[in-house]
Amino acid sequence: MRYETVIGLEVHVELATNSKIFCSCSAKSYGAEPNEHVCPACSGMPGMLPVVTKRVVDFGMKAGLMLNCDINRTTTFDKKSYYYPDLPAAYQTTQWFAPVAVNGLVEIETSKGKKNIRIKQIHMEEDAGKLVHDIREDTTHVDFNRTSVPLIEIVSQPDLSSAEEVEAYLERLKNLLRYAKVAECEMAHGTMRCDVNLSIRPEGTTEYGVRTEMKNMNSIEAIKRAIEYETARHIDAVENGTEVLVQETRRWDDIKGKSYAMRTKETAGDYRYFPDPNVMPVVIDDEWFETIKSSLPEFPEVKKARYIEEFSLSEYDAEQLTKSIALCECFETANEVCGSAKDAANWMISEVMSILNSRKMTYDMLSINAKSLGELIKLVSEGKVGRANGKKILAAMFDDADLVPEKYAQENGFIISNDTGLIEKVAKEAIAADPKAVSDYKSGKEKAIMSIFGKCMKELKGNCDPQTLRQILVDLLKD
């Protein structure tokens, strides 16, 4: 019998706000000292009352609109009761009855074509703390820095059916939320986490099978491996009776490549949701809604089409540039300065991306001065700096955001010389030092001149006009 996998995702995304959701503590928990950003409010001290951070609601609305959701104009917060050591108040403030956004839709594309994935809801909530297990001391420490850091949870309908679709869906979410600048979405930093709800059923049927939820996955590759393993485990259990499937939460061990039971899966009734009396409903009026709506960025596919139409870029170039909003913004500013979209795109794709990859940086980590990049491109296109030295200047720009390209080129001897006397002197010396190349060239092997050309460029440190040098060589070799 053939089976199909049924998958729904709960994606937790840390919002890129400066403060936490209900207090003014810093939300930047990654890399901070343990319990550095904690106050009586976010550590659950009695008598402390939460105050909703407006920017969190702004970002929740923005995320909802980016994912084609309807925005609830009155949204409320609720208590989700459960006890765990990293939850100081013994409940989580979240949204259950009136989440900020509902009924969304995200289009993905895989090897099988395009598919729409429905979004059930997006709700705002506070994060829990972090348990740090110390094996040497046989002790578990609790770091509350992450407590009350604002999250949105994006809950999909069970419309996904493969690891490939899940990967495409997560990449689409990351791209859209990064374009809107509401989240970093970096799984390695814990700012994007994903729980996978999975079951199987015979192909052609509509009834759902026993559902399990998998946690503890810190990369898309781990999520894909977990889906493949869990699908195989479910099929084996159904066909061969190797185990009785139960609704449960399972932990994924990426090193062993297996999932392990953690606890039976809770239901909504277990959490005893009820409205939080300490947090007033948030009413989103027309002015607020329109302000957020008007702040939405150009969608990636719209931007790509515009680049092709407005700048006459190839589909490939436009596709590469629109992979990240940081790339787009850098390209557009550089283009305004240098006046050539083709040159700006070429430098972005061939040189900027190359440096990012070599430094193991994501495209969204790009932080060079885009105006300076445009000035550098202009220096090269006008023949004031050679391409090879231009690359050196670009590398230096990654280390110094305040670097001025032309000044740096002058200080390091990168400005192309128009001193034909010097060029001719170097050319004569190179010709004299390579009689074989001269002989080959005069016997009809025209490519032999490139050997001499290369030595001249090395001696001149690339600081001469290539066409001028070539013409001087040709003239000298006629004698």
N, C-alpha and C positions, 0 to 999 in steps of 0.2 A: 504494500500500500504506500502511496505517496502522501507526504504530509507538507503542510505549509506552516511557516513560523509566523506567529502573531506577536507584534512588539509594540509596546507603548513606552514612551520615555518621560521621565521627570528630570528636567534639566535645571539645576540650580546655578544661577549666575550672580556673582557678586557685583553690585553696582559701583560705578566709579565715582562715588561721592567722597568728599573729604571727611565728613563726620558720620557717625553711626545713625541708625534709623530713629532712635528715641532719645538720644543725648548728644552732647557736643564732643565726645571723645573721638579721637582720630580713628578713621576706618581703615587706615593703612596698617594692617596687621602683619603682612608678609615681611619677614626679615627683622621685625621688632623684637626687643628683649621680652621675655615672658612677663605677662601681666603689666606691661608698660602703659597700655592704653585702656585703663579700667577706672570706672568711677562707681559710686554707690548705686546709680541708676542701672547701669548695664551689668553689674554684678549681683543684682537681685536683692539689694538691701530693703528691708521692710520700710514702708512709708514713702518710697521714692516713686514719683509719678512720671510716666513717659510723655514726651512731647514729640509729635511726628515731625520729622525733617521734611520740609516742602520739596527739596530737590529729589528726595527719594520718590515722591509721588510723580514729580515731573518725569523722571527717568522711567518709572513704571508705565506711565501713559505713553511715553515715546516708544518704548519697547513694544507695547501693544499695537500701536499704529504701524510700526515697521513690519509687524507680523500680521497685518490685515485684520486686527481684532476690533470688536466693538468695545468702547470704553464705558464702564459703569460710571454714570455721572455722580452717583453717591456710592462711595466705597467704604467698607467698614473693616475693623480689625477684630480678631477673635482669639480666644485662648485655646491652645491645643495642649491638653494635659498629658504629660508623661514624665517619669522620673529617670534621669540619667546624670551621672556625675558632672558632665560638661554643661548642664543646663541649670544654672544657679537658682532660678525661681521655681523650678520643677514644672514649668509650663513654657511653651513657646508662643509668642505673639505673632500671629499669622493672619491669613484671610481665608475664610471658608464660605460664609454666607453671601458675601458681595465682593468678590475679587475685583481688582482694578480693570482687568480686561478679559473678555470671553469671546468664543466663537471665531478664532483666527484661521489662517490658511497660509501654508508655506509651500511653494513649488520647489521640487528638487529634480535633479537630472542624473540618471545613472546610465549604465550601458544598455539598459532596457528602455530608455526614453524618459520622458517627463512624467511626474506624478505629484499629485497634491496631497499634502499631509495636513490634516485638520488639527487645530490647536483647541483643546477644550477650554483652557483658561490660563491666565498669567496672574499669579498673586504675589503680593509683597509680604516679606516676613523677615524676622531677625535670625541671624545665624547662631549656632551654638558655639561653645568653646571648643578647645582641642585637647584631647587626651594624649599625653606623651609618655610612652611606656619605656621605663628604664630597666632593661633586663639584668644589668649588673647589680642593681640595688633591689631588684624584685619589687619595684615600686612604680606606680602610675601617678604622674603629675598632671595637673590641670592648668592650662594656659587660657585665661579668659579674654585675651586680646581680641579674639574673633567674635566673642559674644556681642550680639546686637549689631554686628556689621550688616548692612542692608543687602538683602537678596531679593531676586525675583525667581519664582519657580515656574517654569514653562511646562505645562502638562499637555502632552499630545494625546490624541485619540489613538487607539491601537491600529494604526494604518500602515505601519512599517512591517516589512516581511523578510528583511535580510540584513546582514552586516553591511553590505554595500549601501543600502538605502539609509541605514542609520548614520554611516559616515557622511553621506551627502547631506543629510538633514542637519547634523551637527555643524558641518562646515558652513552651511547656509545660514544657520543661526548666528554663528560667530561673525560671519561677514556682515550681516545686517546690523547686528548690535554694535559692532566696531564702527561701522559707517555712521551710526547715530551717536557714537561716542558716549554710550551709556555704560559700557563695560569693557574690561580688558579681555575677558574670555580666554584666559591662559590656564589650561588644565594643569600645567607643571607648577603653577603658583597657587593652585587651589581656587582660582577665581571662576572656574567653571567646572561643575561636577555633574555627573549623570547617573541616575538609577535606571536600570533596565527592567521593565516588566515583560515577561516572556511566557508564552504557552505555545502549544502546537495543536493542530487539528487536521483531520483528513482533508485533502484537497477537495474543493467543491462544497464543503459543509460550512455552516454559519455559526454553529455552537462553539463557544470558547472552551478550551481545555483548562487543566489546572495551571494556575498562574504562579510563577515565582518571581521575586524581585532580587536583583543583584546589585550589590554596592561595592565600594572600595576599588573603583577603577579610575586611574589617574592619567589615562591617555586614550586617544581614539583607537590605537592599535590594541590596547588592552580590552577595550569595549568590544571590538570585533572578535577577538579571540574568545572572550567570555560568551558572546552570543553563539558562536560556532560550537563551543563545548556544551553549553546548556541545551542547545537544540538537539545535539546528539544524545545527551543524557535523557531528555524527555522521550525521544523516539525509542531509545533502548528500553526504557521503563515500560512504555506502552506495548511495544511489540514482543519483548522477551520477558517481561515481568521481573526485571532485575531489582526493582524497588517500587514502593507505593508513593506516587507523587502527592505531595500535600502543598497547600498554599503557605509559603514561607518566605522569609528574607534570607538570602544567602550572601556570603562573603566571597569575593573573587581573589584567589591567590595567583598573581601573575607569574611568579617564579615557578610554581608547580603546575600552572596551567589548569587549575581545577577550581571548582566552587565548593563551598562548605556551608552547611546549615548554620544560621545564627540564631534565629528565633522564628516562631510561627508568625505569619503575616498579620499585622493588626488591621482592624477595620475602622471605619470612621467612628463607630460607637465606642470603640476602645479609647479613643482620644478625648471623648466627652467635650466636643467643641461647644463653646458658648460665647456670646458677645463679650468683648473685653470692656468692662464698665469704665476703665481708666483712660480709654482712648476714644475720643469723640469721632463720629462719622466724618469723613472728608467729602465735602460737596464741591464738585468741579463745575464751575459756572461756564457760560459760553465764552467769556473773555479768556479765561485760563485755558480752556480747551483749544481755542483758536490760536493762542500764542504757541502752544506746544505743537499743534498741527503745522503751523507755518514755519516751525524750526526744523522740520524733517529734512534730511539731506536728499540729494538726488540718488535714486536707487542704482545699484551697480550696473544692471542691464541697460538702464536709461543713459547712464554716463558713458557706457561702452558705445552705444549707438551714436551718441553725440560726438564722441571722439572720432569715430569713423567718418561721420558726415561733416563736422566742423573743421577737423584738422587733417582730413584725408589720411588717417592712419590705417594700417592694415588691420584686419580682424584680429590677427595674432597679437600685434602690439597693443591694441585696445584691450584685449583680454588680459594680457599680462599686467598692464597698468592698473586695471580696475580690480585686481585681486585684493587691494588694500586701500583704505581711505588715505593712509599716510603717503602711499605712492602717488595717488591721484593729486593730492594737495601739493606735493613737491613738484610733480610734473607741471601742473598748471602755473605755478608761480615761476618756475624756471623758464617755461615757455614765454611768459609775459616779458621776462627780462631779456632773453636771448633772441626772441622774435622768430624762432624756427621750431615748430612742433615736432618735425621729423628729427631734428638734432636732439631736442630735449628727450623725446621718447627713446632714441637710440642710446643716449647716455644713461637714462634710467634703467633700461632693460639689460644693456650689455655691461655697464660699469658699476652702477649703484647696486643693482641686485647681486652682482658678483661679489662685491665687498661684504654685503649683508650675509650672504651665504658662507663666505670664508670665515666670518666672525661669529657664525652660528647665531645670527640675529634674525628674528622674524621681521617681515616687512613692516609690521606695525611699530617696530622699535626704531624705525628710521627717524632721525632727529637732526639731520644736517640742515644748515641754513639754505633753504631753497633759492632765495635771492642770490646768494653767493654761487650756488650751482649754476644758475643762469648766467652769471658773469663769467664763470669759468668756461662754460660752453661757448660763449661769445668770443672769449680770448682765443680759443682753439679754432673756431670757425673763421675768424678773421686772420688767422695765420700768425698771431702774436706769440702763441705757445704751441709746441708740438703735442700731438696726441699722447705720446708716451709720458711726457712730463705732466700733461694734464691729468693723467691717471694718478701720478704721484701727488699732485696737489689735492685731488679728490680724496685720496686716502688720508691726507693730513687734515682735511675738513671733517672727517669722522671723529678725529681726536680733539679738534678745536673748533667749536661752533662759531667763534668770533673771527676766524681766519678770513683775511681779505685776499682773494685769489691773485690779483695783479701785484699787490705788494709782496706777497709770498713768492711769486714767480721772479720778481726783480731781486729779492734778497737771496734767492737760491740760484740765480743765473739761468733761469728757465725762459727768459724772453728771447725770442728768435732774432738772431743778428742779421742785418741787411748789409753787413760788411763783406762785399764780394771779394775784396782783396784777401781777407782772412780765409774765406771759403776756398778761393783758388789756391792759396798756399797749402792748405790742408789736403786739397784734392791732388796737387802735384806730388806731395809726399806719399800719399796712399798709392798713387799710380807707380811711383818709383819702387815702392816696397812690394809690389805684387806683379812681377813681370808675366807670370803664367796667366793671370786673369786678363791682362792687357792683350797677350797673344791670342787667348781664346776669343776675346771680344772682336779683335781685328780679323780673325778667321771666320767670323760670321755667327759666333755664339753670343747673341746680344744679351742673354741673361747673365753672362759673366760680369757685366758691369755692376750687378747688384752686390757682389762681393766687395768691390771697391767702395761702392755707395755706403754699405753698412759700416765699413771701417771709418769712413769720413764722418758719418753721423755719430758714431761712438766718440770720436775725437772731439767733435763739436758739441757733444752732450745733447744732441737732438735739437740744438738751438739754431737751426737755420731752415730756410724754406726748402722743402724737398725738391720742388720743381727747379728752383734756382741751382741747387747743387747738381741735380741730374744734368741740366743743360751745360753747366761748366765742365762736368766730366765728359760729356759727349764732344764738346768743342775741343777739349784737350786731347782726347783719344783720336781725333781726326788727324792730328799731326804725325 
